[in-house]
Amino acid sequence: MTLIAVDGPAASGKGTVATRLARWFQLPHLDTGLLYRAVGIRAQADCADAVDVASAFQLEWLEDDALRSDAAAQAASKVGAIPAVRAALLHVQRTFAATPGGAVLDGRDIGTVIAPAADAKLFIDATVDVRAARRHADLIGRGLASRFEQVLADLGERDARDRARTTAPLTPARDALVLDTSRLDVDQVFGVARAFVLAKLGRAEQDLPLAGGASISR
């Protein structure tokens, strides 16, 4: 079983790293931030209690395209600061982490709370200015209205909430590789992350297993 935990603040690139690691190691991937986005926007839309929504969580909710919006990101940060919401979603995340054969999970407390026994833990970070520029470019690229100054302010507020909350604050696990991606491109980040995971697993970059028992040397 191979369990990989990838944590970090918004727009740091952790989702991209996690997705590529999952593809490379042939493992299922869960973006745990989507759980909180789903709870946040559903609680807002239905004027419902976030804890009640989280308690009734269904994986099908993750298929909603609205989860990729900046509004959903802000809603996620707010409901994520509620201890009872985090407790309600804990079982969902740990169940996924226990997938036979392993999994890759990314979020903000994977290595510290959800899967503290993960085989490899990474904390992907970048300066807030760089992260804001990435988020702004992403929004513009998707045809959405965006102002860099507002994105920067929103990220600053979200960072403060995530790092200051009493339950599962955003912080690197003690045994995590902390990787600043501010001056690295996607391929460089993935290369470092992959090498770190392979080292933790005691494996070389060859003869990696694929589905169906096949293998490939990369």
Secondary structure as the mmCIF struct_conf table of DSSP 4:
data_model
#
loop_
_struct_conf.conf_type_id
_struct_conf.id
_struct_conf.beg_label_comp_id
_struct_conf.beg_label_asym_id
_struct_conf.beg_label_seq_id
_struct_conf.end_label_comp_id
_struct_conf.end_label_asym_id
_struct_conf.end_label_seq_id
STRN STRN1 THR A 2 ASP A 7
TURN_TY1_P TURN_TY1_P1 ALA A 10 ALA A 11
BEND BEND1 SER A 12 GLY A 13
HELX_RH_AL_P HELX_RH_AL_P1 LYS A 14 PHE A 25
TURN_TY1_P TURN_TY1_P2 GLN A 26 GLN A 26
STRN STRN2 HIS A 29 ASP A 31
TURN_TY1_P TURN_TY1_P3 THR A 32 THR A 32
HELX_RH_AL_P HELX_RH_AL_P2 GLY A 33 ASP A 46
TURN_TY1_P TURN_TY1_P4 CYS A 47 CYS A 47
HELX_RH_AL_P HELX_RH_AL_P3 ALA A 50 SER A 55
TURN_TY1_P TURN_TY1_P5 ALA A 56 ALA A 56
HELX_RH_3T_P HELX_RH_3T_P1 LEU A 59 GLU A 63
HELX_RH_3T_P HELX_RH_3T_P2 ASP A 65 ARG A 68
BEND BEND2 SER A 69 SER A 69
HELX_RH_AL_P HELX_RH_AL_P4 ASP A 70 GLY A 80
TURN_TY1_P TURN_TY1_P6 ALA A 81 ALA A 81
HELX_RH_AL_P HELX_RH_AL_P5 PRO A 83 ALA A 97
TURN_TY1_P TURN_TY1_P7 ALA A 98 ALA A 98
TURN_TY1_P TURN_TY1_P8 PRO A 100 GLY A 101
STRN STRN3 GLY A 102 GLY A 107
BEND BEND3 ARG A 108 ASP A 109
HELX_RH_PI_P HELX_RH_PI_P1 ILE A 110 ILE A 114
TURN_TY1_P TURN_TY1_P9 PRO A 116 ALA A 117
BEND BEND4 ASP A 119 ASP A 119
STRN STRN4 ALA A 120 ASP A 125
HELX_RH_AL_P HELX_RH_AL_P6 VAL A 128 GLY A 141
TURN_TY1_P TURN_TY1_P10 ARG A 142 GLY A 143
HELX_RH_AL_P HELX_RH_AL_P7 PHE A 148 ALA A 164
BEND BEND5 THR A 166 ALA A 168
BEND BEND6 LEU A 170 LEU A 170
TURN_TY1_P TURN_TY1_P11 ARG A 174 ASP A 175
HELX_LH_PP_P HELX_LH_PP_P1 ALA A 176 ALA A 176
STRN STRN5 LEU A 177 ASP A 180
TURN_TY1_P TURN_TY1_P12 SER A 182 ARG A 183
HELX_RH_AL_P HELX_RH_AL_P8 VAL A 186 LEU A 201
TURN_TY1_P TURN_TY1_P13 GLY A 202 GLY A 202
BEND BEND7 GLU A 205 ASP A 207
STRN STRN6 LEU A 208 PRO A 209
HELX_RH_3T_P HELX_RH_3T_P3 ALA A 211 GLY A 213
STRN STRN7 SER A 215 ILE A 216
#
